[in-house]
Amino acid sequence: MIDNPLRTDADYELFIYSVAESYQSVERSTLAFVRKGATFALISGDLHLVGGYRIVVSERIVYDRLPAEIDWYGYEVWRGGEKLYWYDSQPHPNEPKLRSTHPHHKHIPPDIKHNRIPAPQMSFARPNLPVLIAEVEAIVHSQGNVDSGETNGKNTL
């Protein structure tokens, strides 16, 4: 795998389309990389992970200068029909507790819409999907729901 898939738009497209083969916990992916003109692309779809978890992905990538970068994102983590939490980059400049990672933050229960915490692991300069996948893997592992046997060449839990 490339050190930073955001090096170019083509590298990030390859990264997006190889996520399911790169992580043992990803059972399937519906992610799509759709170019929208000469300078940006939209990435959307779902990553279906072990344990009934799903990550809903929405990103906008700009590549008018290189390296490319994420200039907007939203990631929702679901288990079955329950939304567990989400990350987004919508600025909330008047919330002092979010200033340390502005605009990156995570919405968590209770009152998931309004309860926000800083998200230092989110970035515009590197892919966020490995962080999200690792976070879900940690949840699954802590619940004892995964056998980390054969890896089939994929990253392990």
C-alpha positions in Angstrom: 0.0 0.0 0.0 1.2 3.5 -0.8 2.5 5.5 2.2 0.0 8.4 1.6 -2.7 7.5 -0.8 -3.6 11.2 -1.0 -0.4 11.8 -2.9 -2.4 12.0 -6.1 -6.1 11.5 -7.1 -5.2 8.3 -8.9 -3.5 6.9 -5.8 -6.5 7.7 -3.6 -8.9 6.1 -6.2 -6.8 2.9 -6.0 -6.8 3.1 -2.2 -10.7 3.5 -2.2 -11.2 0.5 -4.5 -8.8 -1.7 -2.6 -10.0 -1.1 1.0 -12.1 -4.3 1.2 -9.0 -6.4 0.1 -6.7 -4.6 2.5 -8.5 -5.1 5.8 -9.6 -8.4 7.2 -12.5 -6.9 9.0 -14.0 -5.3 5.9 -16.5 -7.9 4.5 -17.5 -5.7 1.5 -17.4 -2.2 0.2 -19.7 -0.2 -2.0 -17.4 2.8 -2.0 -17.3 4.8 -5.3 -14.8 7.4 -6.4 -16.6 9.8 -8.8 -14.7 12.5 -10.6 -16.6 15.8 -10.7 -14.5 17.8 -13.1 -10.8 18.5 -13.3 -10.2 19.3 -9.7 -12.3 17.3 -7.3 -14.0 13.9 -6.7 -16.7 12.6 -4.4 -16.3 9.4 -2.5 -19.5 7.8 -1.1 -20.7 4.4 -0.1 -20.6 1.9 2.7 -18.0 -0.3 4.3 -19.5 -3.5 5.8 -17.4 -4.9 8.6 -17.5 -7.9 10.8 -20.0 -8.0 13.7 -22.7 -6.3 11.7 -21.0 -2.9 11.7 -21.2 -0.5 8.8 -19.3 2.8 8.1 -21.2 5.2 5.8 -18.6 7.3 4.0 -19.0 10.7 2.3 -15.9 12.7 1.3 -14.9 15.4 -1.2 -11.3 15.2 -2.4 -9.6 18.2 -4.1 -6.6 17.6 -6.4 -6.1 21.0 -8.1 -2.7 21.0 -6.3 -0.8 18.0 -5.0 -0.8 16.2 -2.7 -4.5 15.9 -2.9 -6.6 16.5 0.2 -9.9 15.8 1.8 -11.7 19.1 2.0 -15.0 17.8 3.5 -16.1 14.6 5.1 -18.9 12.8 7.0 -18.5 9.3 8.4 -21.4 7.5 10.2 -20.8 4.2 12.2 -23.8 1.9 12.4 -24.6 -1.5 13.9 -27.6 -2.9 12.4 -30.3 -0.2 12.4 -28.6 1.9 15.1 -26.4 4.9 14.4 -23.7 4.6 17.1 -21.7 7.9 16.3 -20.5 10.0 13.5 -17.6 12.3 12.5 -17.8 15.4 10.4 -15.9 18.5 9.5 -18.7 21.0 9.8 -17.1 23.9 11.7 -18.4 24.9 15.1 -16.2 27.8 15.9 -18.2 28.9 18.9 -17.7 25.6 20.8 -14.6 26.1 22.9 -14.2 22.4 23.7 -13.8 21.7 19.9 -11.1 24.3 19.2 -8.2 21.9 19.7 -9.2 19.9 16.6 -11.3 22.5 14.7 -13.1 21.6 12.5 -12.7 17.8 13.2 -15.1 16.4 15.7 -17.1 13.3 16.7 -20.8 13.1 17.6 -21.5 10.7 20.5 -24.4 9.6 22.7 -26.4 10.7 24.5 -28.0 13.4 22.4 -25.8 12.4 19.5 -26.7 15.4 17.4 -25.5 18.0 20.0 -22.9 16.0 22.0 -19.6 16.7 20.2 -16.0 15.9 21.2 -12.7 16.7 19.6 -11.4 14.3 17.0 -7.6 14.6 16.8 -7.3 11.4 14.7 -9.3 12.9 11.8 -7.4 14.7 9.0 -7.7 16.5 5.7 -4.1 15.5 4.7 -4.3 11.7 5.1 -7.0 9.1 4.7 -9.4 8.7 7.6 -10.7 5.3 6.7 -7.9 3.3 8.4 -8.6 5.2 11.6 -12.3 4.5 11.3 -11.8 0.8 10.5 -9.4 0.4 13.4 -11.9 2.0 15.8 -14.6 -0.4 14.8 -12.1 -3.3 15.0 -11.3 -2.3 18.5 -15.0 -2.3 19.4 -15.5 -5.7 17.9 -12.4 -7.1 19.5 -13.4 -5.8 22.9 -16.8 -7.6 22.6 -15.0 -10.8 21.7 -16.9 -11.1 18.4 -13.9 -11.8 16.1 -11.6 -14.7 15.6 -8.3 -13.2 14.4 -7.2 -16.5 12.7 -6.2 -16.5 9.0 -5.6 -13.1 7.4 -5.7 -14.0 3.7 -3.1 -11.3 3.2 -5.2 -8.6 4.8 -4.4 -6.4 7.8 -5.3 -8.1 11.0 -7.3 -6.9 13.9 
